[in-house]
Amino acid sequence: MVKLRLKRCGRKQRAIYRIVAIDVRSRREGRDLRKVGFYDPIKNKTYLNVPAILYFLENGAQPTVTVHDILRKTELFKEGILG
């Protein structure tokens, strides 16, 4: 099964996270299938590759709770796109 989850990057005390599609059996820093965005909690910036995210979600990928919250804040789960 594929999940959309966060992958930690950056240096100590200045973490940024990549949003990746990854097999559930892989560890957090394991090999990902595709990078679909990033999230910087310090600067509160988010970049999403929306077509890639929609592709994985339509093919059965499950976002983690944190990634789901990020996608909801960017209104990707609004009624017209993903109900």
C-alpha positions as CSV (number, residue, x, y, z in Angstrom):
1,M,0.0,0.0,0.0
2,V,1.2,3.5,-0.8
3,K,0.9,6.4,1.7
4,L,1.5,10.1,1.3
5,R,3.6,11.1,4.3
6,L,6.3,13.5,5.5
7,K,10.0,12.8,5.1
8,R,12.3,14.9,7.4
9,C,15.0,17.0,5.8
10,G,17.1,20.0,6.9
11,R,19.5,20.5,9.7
12,K,19.1,20.2,13.5
13,Q,16.3,22.4,15.0
14,R,15.5,23.7,11.4
15,A,13.5,20.8,10.0
16,I,11.6,21.0,6.7
17,Y,9.6,18.1,5.4
18,R,9.1,16.7,1.9
19,I,5.7,15.2,1.2
20,V,6.4,11.9,-0.5
21,A,4.5,8.9,-1.9
22,I,6.1,5.9,-0.2
23,D,5.4,2.3,0.5
24,V,4.1,1.7,4.0
25,R,6.8,-0.9,4.7
26,S,9.6,1.7,4.2
27,R,11.0,3.7,7.1
28,R,10.7,7.5,7.3
29,E,13.9,8.3,5.5
30,G,13.5,5.3,3.2
31,R,13.3,5.3,-0.6
32,D,10.2,7.2,-1.9
33,L,8.3,6.6,-5.0
34,R,7.9,10.3,-5.8
35,K,8.2,13.6,-4.2
36,V,4.9,15.5,-4.4
37,G,5.6,18.6,-2.3
38,F,7.3,20.1,0.7
39,Y,6.2,21.7,4.0
40,D,8.3,24.2,6.0
41,P,6.7,24.6,9.5
42,I,9.0,27.4,10.5
43,K,8.2,29.8,7.6
44,N,4.7,28.2,7.2
45,K,5.2,27.6,3.5
46,T,3.8,24.7,1.5
47,Y,4.4,23.7,-2.1
48,L,2.2,20.9,-3.6
49,N,2.4,19.2,-6.9
50,V,-1.4,18.9,-7.2
51,P,-1.6,16.7,-10.3
52,A,0.8,14.1,-8.7
53,I,-1.1,14.2,-5.4
54,L,-4.4,13.6,-7.2
55,Y,-2.9,10.8,-9.2
56,F,-1.8,8.9,-6.1
57,L,-5.0,9.6,-4.2
58,E,-7.1,8.3,-7.1
59,N,-5.0,5.2,-7.3
60,G,-5.6,4.3,-3.6
61,A,-2.8,6.1,-1.7
62,Q,-3.8,7.1,1.9
63,P,-2.5,10.3,3.4
64,T,-1.3,10.3,7.0
65,V,-3.2,12.5,9.5
66,T,-0.6,15.3,9.2
67,V,-0.5,15.3,5.4
68,H,-4.3,15.2,5.3
69,D,-4.4,18.3,7.5
70,I,-1.9,20.1,5.2
71,L,-4.0,19.2,2.2
72,R,-7.2,20.3,3.9
73,K,-5.6,23.7,4.8
74,T,-4.8,24.2,1.1
75,E,-8.4,23.4,0.3
76,L,-7.5,20.3,-1.8
77,F,-10.3,18.4,-0.1
78,K,-12.9,21.0,-1.0
79,E,-16.2,19.5,-2.2
80,G,-15.4,20.0,-5.9
81,I,-12.0,18.3,-6.0
82,L,-12.0,15.4,-3.5
83,G,-15.3,15.6,-1.7
